[in-house]
Amino acid sequence: MAKTNLITRHGYLKLQAELDHLWRVERRETTEKVAWAASLGDRSENADYKYNKQKLRQIDRRIRFLRKRLETLKIVDYAPSQEGKVFFGATVTVENDDGTEKTFSIVGPDEIYDDKSVISIDAPMARAALGKQLDDEVRVTTPSGVHHWYITAIRYQRTKPDEAPS
């Protein structure tokens, strides 16, 4: 399944900041270390050279990925017309019949790493919740069966176009 090309403004700015840091700081420092290690002589036995050369390849790979990915992403900003329904960017609280409550924000697949409070728009829970309103039932089919949740809260974080990520 192809990744959805949607992203929140905050997520987009965070990826841009990562790209900028990799290009301006990490790559420059690693290139200097490779040059220094290479100047020591025999590269076949030089652990510093091998390690930093490999690190440089990883940095370059991530830079290429981010440049291509940022070109394809579509930023979705909050719109007042979204109020009261679950759409991309919503923070949703759901509860099941047992009283178990979960809160999550629906974001793009590029934003889900390192944050347990978000889910991808491609996740079954997000797909099932899209378009629903307060008190609506959300039926989520998983390998363990069908689960029923009820929407108890929907809110949106309003961001300004020039807001930088934290």
C-alpha positions as CSV (number, residue, x, y, z in Angstrom):
1,M,0.0,0.0,0.0
2,A,1.4,3.4,-1.0
3,K,2.0,6.0,1.7
4,T,-0.6,8.8,1.9
5,N,1.1,12.1,0.9
6,L,-0.7,14.2,3.5
7,I,1.2,15.9,6.3
8,T,0.4,18.6,9.0
9,R,2.2,21.9,8.8
10,H,4.0,21.0,12.0
11,G,5.2,17.7,10.6
12,Y,6.4,19.3,7.3
13,L,8.4,21.9,9.2
14,K,9.9,19.2,11.4
15,L,11.1,17.3,8.3
16,Q,12.5,20.4,6.8
17,A,14.4,21.2,10.0
18,E,15.8,17.6,9.9
19,L,16.9,18.0,6.3
20,D,18.5,21.4,7.1
21,H,20.4,19.9,10.1
22,L,21.6,16.9,8.2
23,W,22.8,19.1,5.3
24,R,24.3,22.0,7.3
25,V,25.6,20.2,10.4
26,E,25.8,16.4,10.3
27,R,27.1,16.1,6.8
28,R,29.7,18.8,7.2
29,E,31.0,17.4,10.5
30,T,31.1,13.8,9.1
31,T,32.9,14.9,5.9
32,E,35.6,16.6,8.0
33,K,36.0,13.4,10.0
34,V,36.3,11.3,6.8
35,A,38.9,13.7,5.4
36,W,40.9,13.6,8.7
37,A,40.8,9.8,8.9
38,A,41.8,9.5,5.2
39,S,44.8,11.7,5.9
40,L,46.2,9.2,8.4
41,G,47.1,6.8,5.7
42,D,46.0,3.2,5.1
43,R,42.2,3.2,4.8
44,S,41.8,-0.5,4.9
45,E,42.8,-0.8,8.6
46,N,41.3,2.6,9.6
47,A,38.2,2.2,11.7
48,D,37.5,5.9,12.0
49,Y,37.5,6.2,8.2
50,K,35.3,3.2,7.7
51,Y,32.8,4.2,10.3
52,N,32.5,7.8,9.2
53,K,32.3,6.9,5.5
54,Q,29.4,4.6,6.3
55,K,27.8,7.3,8.4
56,L,28.2,9.7,5.5
57,R,26.4,7.3,3.2
58,Q,23.5,7.0,5.7
59,I,23.3,10.8,6.0
60,D,23.3,11.2,2.2
61,R,20.6,8.5,1.8
62,R,18.4,10.3,4.3
63,I,19.0,13.7,2.6
64,R,18.0,12.2,-0.8
65,F,14.9,10.6,0.8
66,L,13.8,13.8,2.5
67,R,14.3,16.0,-0.5
68,K,12.2,13.7,-2.7
69,R,9.5,13.2,0.0
70,L,9.1,16.9,0.8
71,E,8.4,17.5,-2.9
72,T,5.5,15.1,-2.9
73,L,3.9,16.0,0.4
74,K,0.7,18.0,0.6
75,I,0.4,20.2,3.7
76,V,-3.1,20.1,5.2
77,D,-4.0,23.0,7.5
78,Y,-6.9,23.3,9.8
79,A,-10.1,24.7,8.3
80,P,-13.1,25.9,10.3
81,S,-15.4,23.7,8.2
82,Q,-13.7,20.7,9.9
83,E,-15.2,21.5,13.3
84,G,-17.4,18.7,14.8
85,K,-16.2,16.0,12.5
86,V,-13.1,13.8,12.4
87,F,-10.7,14.7,9.6
88,F,-7.0,14.7,9.0
89,G,-5.2,16.6,11.8
90,A,-7.9,16.0,14.4
91,T,-7.2,14.9,17.9
92,V,-9.8,12.3,18.8
93,T,-10.8,10.7,22.1
94,V,-12.6,7.4,21.9
95,E,-14.0,5.1,24.6
96,N,-15.1,1.5,24.4
97,D,-17.9,-0.3,26.3
98,D,-15.4,-1.3,29.1
99,G,-14.6,2.4,29.7
100,T,-11.1,2.2,28.2
101,E,-10.3,5.6,26.7
102,K,-7.7,6.4,24.0
103,T,-6.7,9.8,22.6
104,F,-4.8,10.2,19.4
105,S,-4.1,12.7,16.6
106,I,-4.5,11.7,13.0
107,V,-1.4,12.6,11.0
108,G,0.5,11.6,7.9
109,P,2.7,8.4,7.9
110,D,5.8,10.5,8.0
111,E,4.9,12.0,11.4
112,I,4.2,8.9,13.5
113,Y,7.8,8.0,14.5
114,D,8.8,8.8,18.1
115,D,5.3,9.9,19.1
116,K,2.9,7.5,20.7
117,S,0.0,10.0,20.8
118,V,-0.4,10.0,17.0
119,I,-1.6,7.5,14.4
120,S,-1.2,7.5,10.7
121,I,-4.2,8.3,8.5
122,D,-3.6,4.9,6.9
123,A,-4.2,3.1,10.3
124,P,-7.5,1.1,10.6
125,M,-8.6,3.3,13.6
126,A,-8.1,6.5,11.7
127,R,-9.8,5.2,8.5
128,A,-12.8,4.1,10.5
129,A,-13.1,7.4,12.4
130,L,-12.9,9.7,9.4
131,G,-16.0,11.7,8.9
132,K,-17.5,10.7,12.2
133,Q,-19.0,13.1,14.8
134,L,-19.3,13.3,18.5
135,D,-21.0,10.2,20.0
136,D,-20.7,8.2,16.7
137,E,-19.7,4.6,16.9
138,V,-16.3,3.7,15.3
139,R,-16.1,0.0,14.2
140,V,-12.5,-1.1,13.8
141,T,-11.7,-4.4,12.2
142,T,-8.4,-5.9,13.3
143,P,-6.9,-9.4,13.1
144,S,-8.3,-10.1,16.6
145,G,-11.9,-9.1,15.5
146,V,-14.2,-6.1,15.4
147,H,-13.8,-3.5,18.1
148,H,-16.4,-0.8,18.9
149,W,-15.4,2.7,20.1
150,Y,-17.4,5.8,20.6
151,I,-16.1,9.3,19.9
152,T,-16.2,11.4,23.1
153,A,-14.1,14.4,21.9
154,I,-12.8,16.0,18.7
155,R,-10.5,19.0,18.6
156,Y,-8.1,20.6,16.2
157,Q,-4.8,22.4,16.9
158,R,-4.8,25.6,14.9
159,T,-1.3,26.3,13.5
160,K,-0.1,29.4,11.8
161,P,1.7,28.9,8.4
162,D,5.0,30.4,9.8
163,E,5.0,28.4,13.0
164,A,8.2,26.5,13.6
165,P,8.3,23.0,15.0
166,S,9.4,22.4,18.6
